[in-house]
Amino acid sequence: MNRMKNNEVIARWALGIKGANHNGSLRTDGDSLWSYDLLIGARTRAEAEASTGIQLAVADYTSTGGRFESNTTSIHVNAAKRSADLVVEPERFDQFVIDFTV
């Protein structure tokens, strides 16, 4: 797998394709998105009953989201938020992923 820029990793995650940045701190298996070993994003079923599509959900591990982890993770989360359909509080994220995982 070629090493790539953060925005390229996030674009691949949105398309369901594996990828990792230059040092492996941001990576995806095509379904989940990790900053280091912290799950920060997931491709999930859309919540709306009428929708059959996929939505990108991101856990807000930033200082403004109330759950700061690290500067690098905040950079990863903020980049992923730009592509996300839904930003979830970290406390709700695990349950959200269980309920709506593709």
C-alpha positions in Angstrom: 0.0 0.0 0.0 1.4 3.4 -1.0 1.9 6.0 1.7 -0.2 9.1 1.1 -1.3 12.5 2.5 -4.0 12.7 5.1 -6.6 14.1 2.7 -5.9 11.1 0.3 -6.4 8.6 3.2 -9.7 10.2 4.1 -10.8 10.3 0.4 -10.0 6.6 0.2 -12.0 5.9 3.4 -15.0 7.7 1.9 -14.8 5.4 -1.1 -14.3 2.2 1.0 -10.6 1.7 -0.1 -7.6 0.9 2.2 -4.9 3.5 2.8 -2.4 5.0 5.2 -0.5 8.2 5.5 3.3 8.5 5.3 3.9 7.3 8.9 0.8 5.2 9.4 -0.7 7.5 12.1 -3.8 7.9 10.0 -5.1 4.7 8.3 -8.2 3.1 7.0 -9.2 -0.5 6.1 -11.9 1.0 3.9 -14.6 0.9 6.6 -13.0 2.3 9.7 -10.7 5.3 10.1 -8.0 5.4 12.8 -5.8 8.0 14.3 -3.0 5.9 15.8 -5.0 3.2 17.5 -8.0 5.3 18.2 -11.1 4.7 16.0 -12.2 8.1 14.8 -14.5 7.3 11.9 -16.7 4.6 10.4 -18.7 4.1 7.3 -22.2 3.4 8.5 -25.7 2.8 7.2 -27.6 6.0 6.8 -30.0 6.6 9.7 -33.0 7.7 7.6 -35.3 4.8 6.8 -35.8 6.1 3.2 -32.0 6.1 2.6 -30.1 3.0 1.6 -26.8 4.8 1.3 -23.7 5.0 3.3 -22.8 7.8 5.7 -19.4 8.8 7.1 -19.5 9.2 10.9 -16.7 10.8 12.8 -16.1 10.9 16.5 -15.2 14.5 17.6 -11.9 13.9 19.5 -11.0 17.5 19.6 -10.8 20.2 22.3 -14.0 21.8 21.0 -15.6 18.4 20.9 -14.9 18.0 24.6 -12.6 15.0 24.3 -9.1 16.1 23.3 -6.7 13.2 22.6 -3.6 14.8 20.9 -2.8 17.6 18.5 -2.2 15.0 15.7 -5.5 13.3 16.4 -7.3 16.6 16.3 -5.8 17.3 12.9 -7.0 13.9 11.7 -10.5 14.4 13.1 -10.8 17.9 11.7 -9.8 16.7 8.3 -12.3 13.8 8.5 -15.1 16.1 9.6 -14.8 18.0 6.3 -15.9 14.7 4.5 -18.3 13.5 7.3 -22.0 13.3 7.0 -22.3 13.1 10.8 -20.1 14.2 13.7 -20.8 12.3 16.9 -19.7 12.9 20.5 -17.1 10.4 21.4 -19.2 9.1 24.3 -21.9 8.1 21.7 -19.7 7.0 18.9 -19.0 3.4 20.0 -22.8 2.7 20.4 -23.5 4.5 17.1 -21.0 2.4 15.3 -22.5 -0.8 16.8 -26.0 0.2 15.8 -25.3 1.4 12.3 -22.1 -0.3 11.0 -22.4 -1.4 7.4 
